Amino acid sequence: MSLLELVGWVGSAVLIISLLQTRVMRFRVLNTASCVVLTAYNAAVGVWPMVAMNVVLVGINLWVITRFVRQRHDTHAYDAVA
């Protein structure tokens, strides 16, 4: 197994681990990390549709993480609908 293949397997493993998370922030952080690794891997092997998808997912995850961080002290962010 080459180093490049190992990077692909590690990225896939982190992606699977991210999907097992029950905490949303941990899911987003792990999912972002896996998407970054898989973006590099797919670019190295030339799978451009997967590169594009992972770049978009990184952007979405970073947007959600930023929103969570900004709202962490906002009591209204945690209000439940009656």
mmCIF file of the N, C-alpha and C atoms, coordinates in Angstrom:
data_MODEL
# 
_entry.id   MODEL 
# 
loop_
_atom_site.group_PDB 
_atom_site.id 
_atom_site.type_symbol 
_atom_site.label_atom_id 
_atom_site.label_alt_id 
_atom_site.label_comp_id 
_atom_site.label_asym_id 
_atom_site.label_entity_id 
_atom_site.label_seq_id 
_atom_site.pdbx_PDB_ins_code 
_atom_site.Cartn_x 
_atom_site.Cartn_y 
_atom_site.Cartn_z 
_atom_site.occupancy 
_atom_site.B_iso_or_equiv 
_atom_site.pdbx_formal_charge 
_atom_site.auth_seq_id 
_atom_site.auth_comp_id 
_atom_site.auth_asym_id 
_atom_site.auth_atom_id 
_atom_site.pdbx_PDB_model_num 
ATOM 1   N N  . MET A 1 1  ? 0.852   -1.180 0.000   1.00 0.00 ? 1  MET A N  1 
ATOM 2   C CA . MET A 1 1  ? 0.000   0.000  0.000   1.00 0.00 ? 1  MET A CA 1 
ATOM 3   C C  . MET A 1 1  ? 0.895   1.238  0.000   1.00 0.00 ? 1  MET A C  1 
ATOM 4   N N  . SER A 1 2  ? 0.591   2.147  -0.890  1.00 0.00 ? 2  SER A N  1 
ATOM 5   C CA . SER A 1 2  ? 1.386   3.371  -0.992  1.00 0.00 ? 2  SER A CA 1 
ATOM 6   C C  . SER A 1 2  ? 0.929   4.387  0.057   1.00 0.00 ? 2  SER A C  1 
ATOM 7   N N  . LEU A 1 3  ? 1.754   5.391  0.260   1.00 0.00 ? 3  LEU A N  1 
ATOM 8   C CA . LEU A 1 3  ? 1.419   6.461  1.202   1.00 0.00 ? 3  LEU A CA 1 
ATOM 9   C C  . LEU A 1 3  ? 0.149   7.180  0.752   1.00 0.00 ? 3  LEU A C  1 
ATOM 10  N N  . LEU A 1 4  ? -0.006  7.370  -0.547  1.00 0.00 ? 4  LEU A N  1 
ATOM 11  C CA . LEU A 1 4  ? -1.192  8.038  -1.075  1.00 0.00 ? 4  LEU A CA 1 
ATOM 12  C C  . LEU A 1 4  ? -2.460  7.245  -0.756  1.00 0.00 ? 4  LEU A C  1 
ATOM 13  N N  . GLU A 1 5  ? -2.410  5.923  -0.940  1.00 0.00 ? 5  GLU A N  1 
ATOM 14  C CA . GLU A 1 5  ? -3.559  5.088  -0.599  1.00 0.00 ? 5  GLU A CA 1 
ATOM 15  C C  . GLU A 1 5  ? -3.869  5.154  0.896   1.00 0.00 ? 5  GLU A C  1 
ATOM 16  N N  . LEU A 1 6  ? -2.826  5.186  1.709   1.00 0.00 ? 6  LEU A N  1 
ATOM 17  C CA . LEU A 1 6  ? -3.002  5.281  3.159   1.00 0.00 ? 6  LEU A CA 1 
ATOM 18  C C  . LEU A 1 6  ? -3.718  6.576  3.533   1.00 0.00 ? 6  LEU A C  1 
ATOM 19  N N  . VAL A 1 7  ? -3.359  7.684  2.873   1.00 0.00 ? 7  VAL A N  1 
ATOM 20  C CA . VAL A 1 7  ? -4.031  8.967  3.108   1.00 0.00 ? 7  VAL A CA 1 
ATOM 21  C C  . VAL A 1 7  ? -5.515  8.849  2.773   1.00 0.00 ? 7  VAL A C  1 
ATOM 22  N N  . GLY A 1 8  ? -5.837  8.199  1.677   1.00 0.00 ? 8  GLY A N  1 
ATOM 23  C CA . GLY A 1 8  ? -7.236  8.000  1.291   1.00 0.00 ? 8  GLY A CA 1 
ATOM 24  C C  . GLY A 1 8  ? -7.999  7.170  2.309   1.00 0.00 ? 8  GLY A C  1 
ATOM 25  N N  . TRP A 1 9  ? -7.374  6.097  2.789   1.00 0.00 ? 9  TRP A N  1 
ATOM 26  C CA . TRP A 1 9  ? -8.017  5.261  3.807   1.00 0.00 ? 9  TRP A CA 1 
ATOM 27  C C  . TRP A 1 9  ? -8.212  6.008  5.119   1.00 0.00 ? 9  TRP A C  1 
ATOM 28  N N  . VAL A 1 10 ? -7.221  6.795  5.520   1.00 0.00 ? 10 VAL A N  1 
ATOM 29  C CA . VAL A 1 10 ? -7.340  7.570  6.764   1.00 0.00 ? 10 VAL A CA 1 
ATOM 30  C C  . VAL A 1 10 ? -8.474  8.592  6.629   1.00 0.00 ? 10 VAL A C  1 
ATOM 31  N N  . GLY A 1 11 ? -8.526  9.287  5.508   1.00 0.00 ? 11 GLY A N  1 
ATOM 32  C CA . GLY A 1 11 ? -9.604  10.246 5.283   1.00 0.00 ? 11 GLY A CA 1 
ATOM 33  C C  . GLY A 1 11 ? -10.972 9.592  5.327   1.00 0.00 ? 11 GLY A C  1 
ATOM 34  N N  . SER A 1 12 ? -11.081 8.414  4.739   1.00 0.00 ? 12 SER A N  1 
ATOM 35  C CA . SER A 1 12 ? -12.350 7.686  4.756   1.00 0.00 ? 12 SER A CA 1 
ATOM 36  C C  . SER A 1 12 ? -12.700 7.235  6.172   1.00 0.00 ? 12 SER A C  1 
ATOM 37  N N  . ALA A 1 13 ? -11.713 6.790  6.927   1.00 0.00 ? 13 ALA A N  1 
ATOM 38  C CA . ALA A 1 13 ? -11.955 6.357  8.311   1.00 0.00 ? 13 ALA A CA 1 
ATOM 39  C C  . ALA A 1 13 ? -12.428 7.524  9.175   1.00 0.00 ? 13 ALA A C  1 
ATOM 40  N N  . VAL A 1 14 ? -11.796 8.685  9.025   1.00 0.00 ? 14 VAL A N  1 
ATOM 41  C CA . VAL A 1 14 ? -12.209 9.856  9.807   1.00 0.00 ? 14 VAL A CA 1 
ATOM 42  C C  . VAL A 1 14 ? -13.624 10.275 9.404   1.00 0.00 ? 14 VAL A C  1 
ATOM 43  N N  . LEU A 1 15 ? -13.955 10.160 8.130   1.00 0.00 ? 15 LEU A N  1 
ATOM 44  C CA . LEU A 1 15 ? -15.313 10.466 7.675   1.00 0.00 ? 15 LEU A CA 1 
ATOM 45  C C  . LEU A 1 15 ? -16.331 9.552  8.354   1.00 0.00 ? 15 LEU A C  1 
ATOM 46  N N  . ILE A 1 16 ? -16.039 8.265  8.400   1.00 0.00 ? 16 ILE A N  1 
ATOM 47  C CA . ILE A 1 16 ? -16.946 7.315  9.047   1.00 0.00 ? 16 ILE A CA 1 
ATOM 48  C C  . ILE A 1 16 ? -17.071 7.622  10.534  1.00 0.00 ? 16 ILE A C  1 
ATOM 49  N N  . ILE A 1 17 ? -15.954 7.901  11.185  1.00 0.00 ? 17 ILE A N  1 
ATOM 50  C CA . ILE A 1 17 ? -15.977 8.245  12.607  1.00 0.00 ? 17 ILE A CA 1 
ATOM 51  C C  . ILE A 1 17 ? -16.810 9.502  12.834  1.00 0.00 ? 17 ILE A C  1 
ATOM 52  N N  . SER A 1 18 ? -16.691 10.478 11.931  1.00 0.00 ? 18 SER A N  1 
ATOM 53  C CA . SER A 1 18 ? -17.468 11.712 12.087  1.00 0.00 ? 18 SER A CA 1 
ATOM 54  C C  . SER A 1 18 ? -18.966 11.432 12.053  1.00 0.00 ? 18 SER A C  1 
ATOM 55  N N  . LEU A 1 19 ? -19.381 10.490 11.228  1.00 0.00 ? 19 LEU A N  1 
ATOM 56  C CA . LEU A 1 19 ? -20.810 10.171 11.107  1.00 0.00 ? 19 LEU A CA 1 
ATOM 57  C C  . LEU A 1 19 ? -21.353 9.443  12.326  1.00 0.00 ? 19 LEU A C  1 
ATOM 58  N N  . LEU A 1 20 ? -20.487 8.926  13.170  1.00 0.00 ? 20 LEU A N  1 
ATOM 59  C CA . LEU A 1 20 ? -20.911 8.238  14.382  1.00 0.00 ? 20 LEU A CA 1 
ATOM 60  C C  . LEU A 1 20 ? -21.088 9.185  15.569  1.00 0.00 ? 20 LEU A C  1 
ATOM 61  N N  . GLN A 1 21 ? -20.758 10.458 15.392  1.00 0.00 ? 21 GLN A N  1 
ATOM 62  C CA . GLN A 1 21 ? -20.808 11.416 16.501  1.00 0.00 ? 21 GLN A CA 1 
ATOM 63  C C  . GLN A 1 21 ? -22.241 11.825 16.812  1.00 0.00 ? 21 GLN A C  1 
ATOM 64  N N  . THR A 1 22 ? -22.525 11.967 18.098  1.00 0.00 ? 22 THR A N  1 
ATOM 65  C CA . THR A 1 22 ? -23.833 12.451 18.516  1.00 0.00 ? 22 THR A CA 1 
ATOM 66  C C  . THR A 1 22 ? -23.813 13.945 18.794  1.00 0.00 ? 22 THR A C  1 
ATOM 67  N N  . ARG A 1 23 ? -22.649 14.513 19.010  1.00 0.00 ? 23 ARG A N  1 
ATOM 68  C CA . ARG A 1 23 ? -22.529 15.958 19.243  1.00 0.00 ? 23 ARG A CA 1 
ATOM 69  C C  . ARG A 1 23 ? -22.272 16.643 17.898  1.00 0.00 ? 23 ARG A C  1 
ATOM 70  N N  . VAL A 1 24 ? -23.080 17.631 17.599  1.00 0.00 ? 24 VAL A N  1 
ATOM 71  C CA . VAL A 1 24 ? -23.045 18.268 16.286  1.00 0.00 ? 24 VAL A CA 1 
ATOM 72  C C  . VAL A 1 24 ? -21.706 18.957 16.027  1.00 0.00 ? 24 VAL A C  1 
ATOM 73  N N  . MET A 1 25 ? -21.167 19.665 17.026  1.00 0.00 ? 25 MET A N  1 
ATOM 74  C CA . MET A 1 25 ? -19.901 20.373 16.809  1.00 0.00 ? 25 MET A CA 1 
ATOM 75  C C  . MET A 1 25 ? -18.766 19.383 16.537  1.00 0.00 ? 25 MET A C  1 
ATOM 76  N N  . ARG A 1 26 ? -18.704 18.302 17.292  1.00 0.00 ? 26 ARG A N  1 
ATOM 77  C CA . ARG A 1 26 ? -17.667 17.291 17.062  1.00 0.00 ? 26 ARG A CA 1 
ATOM 78  C C  . ARG A 1 26 ? -17.824 16.686 15.675  1.00 0.00 ? 26 ARG A C  1 
ATOM 79  N N  . PHE A 1 27 ? -19.065 16.420 15.264  1.00 0.00 ? 27 PHE A N  1 
ATOM 80  C CA . PHE A 1 27 ? -19.325 15.911 13.920  1.00 0.00 ? 27 PHE A CA 1 
ATOM 81  C C  . PHE A 1 27 ? -18.781 16.867 12.861  1.00 0.00 ? 27 PHE A C  1 
ATOM 82  N N  . ARG A 1 28 ? -19.101 18.159 13.007  1.00 0.00 ? 28 ARG A N  1 
ATOM 83  C CA . ARG A 1 28 ? -18.678 19.144 12.010  1.00 0.00 ? 28 ARG A CA 1 
ATOM 84  C C  . ARG A 1 28 ? -17.160 19.257 11.934  1.00 0.00 ? 28 ARG A C  1 
ATOM 85  N N  . VAL A 1 29 ? -16.499 19.259 13.084  1.00 0.00 ? 29 VAL A N  1 
ATOM 86  C CA . VAL A 1 29 ? -15.031 19.388 13.092  1.00 0.00 ? 29 VAL A CA 1 
ATOM 87  C C  . VAL A 1 29 ? -14.382 18.164 12.454  1.00 0.00 ? 29 VAL A C  1 
ATOM 88  N N  . LEU A 1 30 ? -14.808 16.970 12.857  1.00 0.00 ? 30 LEU A N  1 
ATOM 89  C CA . LEU A 1 30 ? -14.237 15.750 12.272  1.00 0.00 ? 30 LEU A CA 1 
ATOM 90  C C  . LEU A 1 30 ? -14.574 15.633 10.788  1.00 0.00 ? 30 LEU A C  1 
ATOM 91  N N  . ASN A 1 31 ? -15.776 16.017 10.420  1.00 0.00 ? 31 ASN A N  1 
ATOM 92  C CA . ASN A 1 31 ? -16.174 15.952 9.028   1.00 0.00 ? 31 ASN A CA 1 
ATOM 93  C C  . ASN A 1 31 ? -15.347 16.924 8.186   1.00 0.00 ? 31 ASN A C  1 
ATOM 94  N N  . THR A 1 32 ? -15.077 18.106 8.738   1.00 0.00 ? 32 THR A N  1 
ATOM 95  C CA . THR A 1 32 ? -14.225 19.072 8.029   1.00 0.00 ? 32 THR A CA 1 
ATOM 96  C C  . THR A 1 32 ? -12.831 18.503 7.827   1.00 0.00 ? 32 THR A C  1 
ATOM 97  N N  . ALA A 1 33 ? -12.273 17.914 8.883   1.00 0.00 ? 33 ALA A N  1 
ATOM 98  C CA . ALA A 1 33 ? -10.928 17.320 8.772   1.00 0.00 ? 33 ALA A CA 1 
ATOM 99  C C  . ALA A 1 33 ? -10.904 16.226 7.711   1.00 0.00 ? 33 ALA A C  1 
ATOM 100 N N  . SER A 1 34 ? -11.908 15.372 7.704   1.00 0.00 ? 34 SER A N  1 
ATOM 101 C CA . SER A 1 34 ? -11.934 14.300 6.708   1.00 0.00 ? 34 SER A CA 1 
ATOM 102 C C  . SER A 1 34 ? -12.080 14.861 5.294   1.00 0.00 ? 34 SER A C  1 
ATOM 103 N N  . CYS A 1 35 ? -12.895 15.893 5.133   1.00 0.00 ? 35 CYS A N  1 
ATOM 104 C CA . CYS A 1 35 ? -13.070 16.494 3.807   1.00 0.00 ? 35 CYS A CA 1 
ATOM 105 C C  . CYS A 1 35 ? -11.788 17.139 3.301   1.00 0.00 ? 35 CYS A C  1 
ATOM 106 N N  . VAL A 1 36 ? -11.023 17.746 4.199   1.00 0.00 ? 36 VAL A N  1 
ATOM 107 C CA . VAL A 1 36 ? -9.734  18.338 3.801   1.00 0.00 ? 36 VAL A CA 1 
ATOM 108 C C  . VAL A 1 36 ? -8.776  17.237 3.323   1.00 0.00 ? 36 VAL A C  1 
ATOM 109 N N  . VAL A 1 37 ? -8.681  16.160 4.096   1.00 0.00 ? 37 VAL A N  1 
ATOM 110 C CA . VAL A 1 37 ? -7.801  15.045 3.709   1.00 0.00 ? 37 VAL A CA 1 
ATOM 111 C C  . VAL A 1 37 ? -8.270  14.435 2.392   1.00 0.00 ? 37 VAL A C  1 
ATOM 112 N N  . LEU A 1 38 ? -9.565  14.213 2.261   1.00 0.00 ? 38 LEU A N  1 
ATOM 113 C CA . LEU A 1 38 ? -10.077 13.604 1.037   1.00 0.00 ? 38 LEU A CA 1 
ATOM 114 C C  . LEU A 1 38 ? -9.981  14.535 -0.168  1.00 0.00 ? 38 LEU A C  1 
ATOM 115 N N  . THR A 1 39 ? -10.033 15.844 0.056   1.00 0.00 ? 39 THR A N  1 
ATOM 116 C CA . THR A 1 39 ? -9.804  16.790 -1.038  1.00 0.00 ? 39 THR A CA 1 
ATOM 117 C C  . THR A 1 39 ? -8.388  16.625 -1.579  1.00 0.00 ? 39 THR A C  1 
ATOM 118 N N  . ALA A 1 40 ? -7.423  16.567 -0.677  1.00 0.00 ? 40 ALA A N  1 
ATOM 119 C CA . ALA A 1 40 ? -6.027  16.386 -1.099  1.00 0.00 ? 40 ALA A CA 1 
ATOM 120 C C  . ALA A 1 40 ? -5.836  15.044 -1.807  1.00 0.00 ? 40 ALA A C  1 
ATOM 121 N N  . TYR A 1 41 ? -6.400  13.995 -1.234  1.00 0.00 ? 41 TYR A N  1 
ATOM 122 C CA . TYR A 1 41 ? -6.274  12.667 -1.840  1.00 0.00 ? 41 TYR A CA 1 
ATOM 123 C C  . TYR A 1 41 ? -6.894  12.628 -3.235  1.00 0.00 ? 41 TYR A C  1 
ATOM 124 N N  . ASN A 1 42 ? -8.128  13.113 -3.349  1.00 0.00 ? 42 ASN A N  1 
ATOM 125 C CA . ASN A 1 42 ? -8.806  13.071 -4.645  1.00 0.00 ? 42 ASN A CA 1 
ATOM 126 C C  . ASN A 1 42 ? -8.134  13.965 -5.680  1.00 0.00 ? 42 ASN A C  1 
ATOM 127 N N  . ALA A 1 43 ? -7.563  15.080 -5.244  1.00 0.00 ? 43 ALA A N  1 
ATOM 128 C CA . ALA A 1 43 ? -6.809  15.923 -6.173  1.00 0.00 ? 43 ALA A CA 1 
ATOM 129 C C  . ALA A 1 43 ? -5.561  15.190 -6.654  1.00 0.00 ? 43 ALA A C  1 
ATOM 130 N N  . ALA A 1 44 ? -4.915  14.470 -5.750  1.00 0.00 ? 44 ALA A N  1 
ATOM 131 C CA . ALA A 1 44 ? -3.693  13.738 -6.127  1.00 0.00 ? 44 ALA A CA 1 
ATOM 132 C C  . ALA A 1 44 ? -3.979  12.633 -7.129  1.00 0.00 ? 44 ALA A C  1 
ATOM 133 N N  . VAL A 1 45 ? -5.144  11.995 -7.016  1.00 0.00 ? 45 VAL A N  1 
ATOM 134 C CA . VAL A 1 45 ? -5.483  10.921 -7.958  1.00 0.00 ? 45 VAL A CA 1 
ATOM 135 C C  . VAL A 1 45 ? -6.324  11.417 -9.136  1.00 0.00 ? 45 VAL A C  1 
ATOM 136 N N  . GLY A 1 46 ? -6.697  12.705 -9.106  1.00 0.00 ? 46 GLY A N  1 
ATOM 137 C CA . GLY A 1 46 ? -7.390  13.310 -10.244 1.00 0.00 ? 46 GLY A CA 1 
ATOM 138 C C  . GLY A 1 46 ? -8.877  13.036 -10.324 1.00 0.00 ? 46 GLY A C  1 
ATOM 139 N N  . VAL A 1 47 ? -9.529  12.855 -9.183  1.00 0.00 ? 47 VAL A N  1 
ATOM 140 C CA . VAL A 1 47 ? -10.979 12.639 -9.172  1.00 0.00 ? 47 VAL A CA 1 
ATOM 141 C C  . VAL A 1 47 ? -11.636 13.985 -8.866  1.00 0.00 ? 47 VAL A C  1 
ATOM 142 N N  . TRP A 1 48 ? -11.800 14.787 -9.894  1.00 0.00 ? 48 TRP A N  1 
ATOM 143 C CA . TRP A 1 48 ? -12.202 16.185 -9.731  1.00 0.00 ? 48 TRP A CA 1 
ATOM 144 C C  . TRP A 1 48 ? -13.628 16.389 -9.222  1.00 0.00 ? 48 TRP A C  1 
ATOM 145 N N  . PRO A 1 49 ? -14.591 15.553 -9.578  1.00 0.00 ? 49 PRO A N  1 
ATOM 146 C CA . PRO A 1 49 ? -15.924 15.741 -8.978  1.00 0.00 ? 49 PRO A CA 1 
ATOM 147 C C  . PRO A 1 49 ? -15.900 15.581 -7.446  1.00 0.00 ? 49 PRO A C  1 
ATOM 148 N N  . MET A 1 50 ? -15.100 14.644 -6.950  1.00 0.00 ? 50 MET A N  1 
ATOM 149 C CA . MET A 1 50 ? -14.983 14.450 -5.501  1.00 0.00 ? 50 MET A CA 1 
ATOM 150 C C  . MET A 1 50 ? -14.229 15.608 -4.852  1.00 0.00 ? 50 MET A C  1 
ATOM 151 N N  . VAL A 1 51 ? -13.259 16.164 -5.550  1.00 0.00 ? 51 VAL A N  1 
ATOM 152 C CA . VAL A 1 51 ? -12.559 17.354 -5.042  1.00 0.00 ? 51 VAL A CA 1 
ATOM 153 C C  . VAL A 1 51 ? -13.559 18.487 -4.875  1.00 0.00 ? 51 VAL A C  1 
ATOM 154 N N  . ALA A 1 52 ? -14.367 18.717 -5.901  1.00 0.00 ? 52 ALA A N  1 
ATOM 155 C CA . ALA A 1 52 ? -15.352 19.795 -5.851  1.00 0.00 ? 52 ALA A CA 1 
ATOM 156 C C  . ALA A 1 52 ? -16.351 19.580 -4.714  1.00 0.00 ? 52 ALA A C  1 
ATOM 157 N N  . MET A 1 53 ? -16.848 18.359 -4.577  1.00 0.00 ? 53 MET A N  1 
ATOM 158 C CA . MET A 1 53 ? -17.806 18.075 -3.517  1.00 0.00 ? 53 MET A CA 1 
ATOM 159 C C  . MET A 1 53 ? -17.194 18.311 -2.139  1.00 0.00 ? 53 MET A C  1 
ATOM 160 N N  . ASN A 1 54 ? -15.973 17.839 -1.923  1.00 0.00 ? 54 ASN A N  1 
ATOM 161 C CA . ASN A 1 54 ? -15.334 18.005 -0.622  1.00 0.00 ? 54 ASN A CA 1 
ATOM 162 C C  . ASN A 1 54 ? -15.006 19.463 -0.319  1.00 0.00 ? 54 ASN A C  1 
ATOM 163 N N  . VAL A 1 55 ? -14.653 20.234 -1.330  1.00 0.00 ? 55 VAL A N  1 
ATOM 164 C CA . VAL A 1 55 ? -14.410 21.666 -1.120  1.00 0.00 ? 55 VAL A CA 1 
ATOM 165 C C  . VAL A 1 55 ? -15.702 22.350 -0.676  1.00 0.00 ? 55 VAL A C  1 
ATOM 166 N N  . VAL A 1 56 ? -16.812 22.008 -1.319  1.00 0.00 ? 56 VAL A N  1 
ATOM 167 C CA . VAL A 1 56 ? -18.103 22.582 -0.926  1.00 0.00 ? 56 VAL A CA 1 
ATOM 168 C C  . VAL A 1 56 ? -18.462 22.159 0.494   1.00 0.00 ? 56 VAL A C  1 
ATOM 169 N N  . LEU A 1 57 ? -18.233 20.896 0.843   1.00 0.00 ? 57 LEU A N  1 
ATOM 170 C CA . LEU A 1 57 ? -18.534 20.423 2.193   1.00 0.00 ? 57 LEU A CA 1 
ATOM 171 C C  . LEU A 1 57 ? -17.677 21.110 3.254   1.00 0.00 ? 57 LEU A C  1 
ATOM 172 N N  . VAL A 1 58 ? -16.413 21.367 2.937   1.00 0.00 ? 58 VAL A N  1 
ATOM 173 C CA . VAL A 1 58 ? -15.565 22.122 3.872   1.00 0.00 ? 58 VAL A CA 1 
ATOM 174 C C  . VAL A 1 58 ? -16.164 23.501 4.101   1.00 0.00 ? 58 VAL A C  1 
ATOM 175 N N  . GLY A 1 59 ? -16.590 24.158 3.035   1.00 0.00 ? 59 GLY A N  1 
ATOM 176 C CA . GLY A 1 59 ? -17.197 25.477 3.168   1.00 0.00 ? 59 GLY A CA 1 
ATOM 177 C C  . GLY A 1 59 ? -18.458 25.455 4.016   1.00 0.00 ? 59 GLY A C  1 
ATOM 178 N N  . ILE A 1 60 ? -19.321 24.465 3.776   1.00 0.00 ? 60 ILE A N  1 
ATOM 179 C CA . ILE A 1 60 ? -20.554 24.345 4.558   1.00 0.00 ? 60 ILE A CA 1 
ATOM 180 C C  . ILE A 1 60 ? -20.228 24.091 6.028   1.00 0.00 ? 60 ILE A C  1 
ATOM 181 N N  . ASN A 1 61 ? -19.325 23.156 6.283   1.00 0.00 ? 61 ASN A N  1 
ATOM 182 C CA . ASN A 1 61 ? -18.950 22.852 7.665   1.00 0.00 ? 61 ASN A CA 1 
ATOM 183 C C  . ASN A 1 61 ? -18.357 24.065 8.374   1.00 0.00 ? 61 ASN A C  1 
ATOM 184 N N  . LEU A 1 62 ? -17.486 24.795 7.706   1.00 0.00 ? 62 LEU A N  1 
ATOM 185 C CA . LEU A 1 62 ? -16.889 25.982 8.335   1.00 0.00 ? 62 LEU A CA 1 
ATOM 186 C C  . LEU A 1 62 ? -17.942 27.046 8.613   1.00 0.00 ? 62 LEU A C  1 
ATOM 187 N N  . TRP A 1 63 ? -18.911 27.186 7.726   1.00 0.00 ? 63 TRP A N  1 
ATOM 188 C CA . TRP A 1 63 ? -19.994 28.151 7.937   1.00 0.00 ? 63 TRP A CA 1 
ATOM 189 C C  . TRP A 1 63 ? -20.808 27.769 9.176   1.00 0.00 ? 63 TRP A C  1 
ATOM 190 N N  . VAL A 1 64 ? -21.159 26.475 9.285   1.00 0.00 ? 64 VAL A N  1 
ATOM 191 C CA . VAL A 1 64 ? -21.944 26.017 10.432  1.00 0.00 ? 64 VAL A CA 1 
ATOM 192 C C  . VAL A 1 64 ? -21.133 26.135 11.723  1.00 0.00 ? 64 VAL A C  1 
ATOM 193 N N  . ILE A 1 65 ? -19.855 25.758 11.691  1.00 0.00 ? 65 ILE A N  1 
ATOM 194 C CA . ILE A 1 65 ? -19.005 25.872 12.879  1.00 0.00 ? 65 ILE A CA 1 
ATOM 195 C C  . ILE A 1 65 ? -18.919 27.324 13.321  1.00 0.00 ? 65 ILE A C  1 
ATOM 196 N N  . THR A 1 66 ? -18.732 28.234 12.385  1.00 0.00 ? 66 THR A N  1 
ATOM 197 C CA . THR A 1 66 ? -18.659 29.664 12.713  1.00 0.00 ? 66 THR A CA 1 
ATOM 198 C C  . THR A 1 66 ? -19.960 30.135 13.347  1.00 0.00 ? 66 THR A C  1 
ATOM 199 N N  . ARG A 1 67 ? -21.080 29.700 12.804  1.00 0.00 ? 67 ARG A N  1 
ATOM 200 C CA . ARG A 1 67 ? -22.382 30.077 13.358  1.00 0.00 ? 67 ARG A CA 1 
ATOM 201 C C  . ARG A 1 67 ? -22.542 29.543 14.782  1.00 0.00 ? 67 ARG A C  1 
ATOM 202 N N  . PHE A 1 68 ? -22.147 28.288 15.008  1.00 0.00 ? 68 PHE A N  1 
ATOM 203 C CA . PHE A 1 68 ? -22.220 27.709 16.354  1.00 0.00 ? 68 PHE A CA 1 
ATOM 204 C C  . PHE A 1 68 ? -21.359 28.488 17.344  1.00 0.00 ? 68 PHE A C  1 
ATOM 205 N N  . VAL A 1 69 ? -20.149 28.826 16.929  1.00 0.00 ? 69 VAL A N  1 
ATOM 206 C CA . VAL A 1 69 ? -19.240 29.546 17.829  1.00 0.00 ? 69 VAL A CA 1 
ATOM 207 C C  . VAL A 1 69 ? -19.792 30.928 18.157  1.00 0.00 ? 69 VAL A C  1 
ATOM 208 N N  . ARG A 1 70 ? -20.345 31.607 17.176  1.00 0.00 ? 70 ARG A N  1 
ATOM 209 C CA . ARG A 1 70 ? -20.909 32.945 17.417  1.00 0.00 ? 70 ARG A CA 1 
ATOM 210 C C  . ARG A 1 70 ? -22.137 32.898 18.308  1.00 0.00 ? 70 ARG A C  1 
ATOM 211 N N  . GLN A 1 71 ? -22.905 31.811 18.247  1.00 0.00 ? 71 GLN A N  1 
ATOM 212 C CA . GLN A 1 71 ? -24.143 31.713 19.011  1.00 0.00 ? 71 GLN A CA 1 
ATOM 213 C C  . GLN A 1 71 ? -23.974 30.997 20.345  1.00 0.00 ? 71 GLN A C  1 
ATOM 214 N N  . ARG A 1 72 ? -22.783 30.578 20.704  1.00 0.00 ? 72 ARG A N  1 
ATOM 215 C CA . ARG A 1 72 ? -22.626 29.743 21.890  1.00 0.00 ? 72 ARG A CA 1 
ATOM 216 C C  . ARG A 1 72 ? -23.034 30.435 23.176  1.00 0.00 ? 72 ARG A C  1 
ATOM 217 N N  . HIS A 1 73 ? -23.001 31.776 23.229  1.00 0.00 ? 73 HIS A N  1 
ATOM 218 C CA . HIS A 1 73 ? -23.398 32.493 24.438  1.00 0.00 ? 73 HIS A CA 1 
ATOM 219 C C  . HIS A 1 73 ? -24.769 33.158 24.295  1.00 0.00 ? 73 HIS A C  1 
ATOM 220 N N  . ASP A 1 74 ? -25.445 32.910 23.188  1.00 0.00 ? 74 ASP A N  1 
ATOM 221 C CA . ASP A 1 74 ? -26.761 33.484 22.943  1.00 0.00 ? 74 ASP A CA 1 
ATOM 222 C C  . ASP A 1 74 ? -27.824 32.538 23.513  1.00 0.00 ? 74 ASP A C  1 
ATOM 223 N N  . THR A 1 75 ? -28.515 32.980 24.559  1.00 0.00 ? 75 THR A N  1 
ATOM 224 C CA . THR A 1 75 ? -29.494 32.104 25.196  1.00 0.00 ? 75 THR A CA 1 
ATOM 225 C C  . THR A 1 75 ? -30.662 31.785 24.273  1.00 0.00 ? 75 THR A C  1 
ATOM 226 N N  . HIS A 1 76 ? -30.975 32.651 23.333  1.00 0.00 ? 76 HIS A N  1 
ATOM 227 C CA . HIS A 1 76 ? -32.084 32.401 22.413  1.00 0.00 ? 76 HIS A CA 1 
ATOM 228 C C  . HIS A 1 76 ? -31.756 31.298 21.391  1.00 0.00 ? 76 HIS A C  1 
ATOM 229 N N  . ALA A 1 77 ? -30.485 31.030 21.195  1.00 0.00 ? 77 ALA A N  1 
ATOM 230 C CA . ALA A 1 77 ? -30.103 29.969 20.243  1.00 0.00 ? 77 ALA A CA 1 
ATOM 231 C C  . ALA A 1 77 ? -30.528 28.606 20.747  1.00 0.00 ? 77 ALA A C  1 
ATOM 232 N N  . TYR A 1 78 ? -30.768 28.477 22.037  1.00 0.00 ? 78 TYR A N  1 
ATOM 233 C CA . TYR A 1 78 ? -31.120 27.193 22.628  1.00 0.00 ? 78 TYR A CA 1 
ATOM 234 C C  . TYR A 1 78 ? -32.587 27.117 23.064  1.00 0.00 ? 78 TYR A C  1 
ATOM 235 N N  . ASP A 1 79 ? -33.405 28.100 22.657  1.00 0.00 ? 79 ASP A N  1 
ATOM 236 C CA . ASP A 1 79 ? -34.825 28.067 22.978  1.00 0.00 ? 79 ASP A CA 1 
ATOM 237 C C  . ASP A 1 79 ? -35.505 26.917 22.229  1.00 0.00 ? 79 ASP A C  1 
ATOM 238 N N  . ALA A 1 80 ? -36.413 26.273 22.887  1.00 0.00 ? 80 ALA A N  1 
ATOM 239 C CA . ALA A 1 80 ? -37.190 25.203 22.264  1.00 0.00 ? 80 ALA A CA 1 
ATOM 240 C C  . ALA A 1 80 ? -38.575 25.725 21.913  1.00 0.00 ? 80 ALA A C  1 
ATOM 241 N N  . VAL A 1 81 ? -39.121 25.175 20.875  1.00 0.00 ? 81 VAL A N  1 
ATOM 242 C CA . VAL A 1 81 ? -40.484 25.547 20.468  1.00 0.00 ? 81 VAL A CA 1 
ATOM 243 C C  . VAL A 1 81 ? -41.444 24.795 21.366  1.00 0.00 ? 81 VAL A C  1 
ATOM 244 N N  . ALA A 1 82 ? -42.424 25.526 21.874  1.00 0.00 ? 82 ALA A N  1 
ATOM 245 C CA . ALA A 1 82 ? -43.413 24.883 22.781  1.00 0.00 ? 82 ALA A CA 1 
ATOM 246 C C  . ALA A 1 82 ? -44.284 23.912 22.030  1.00 0.00 ? 82 ALA A C  1 
# 
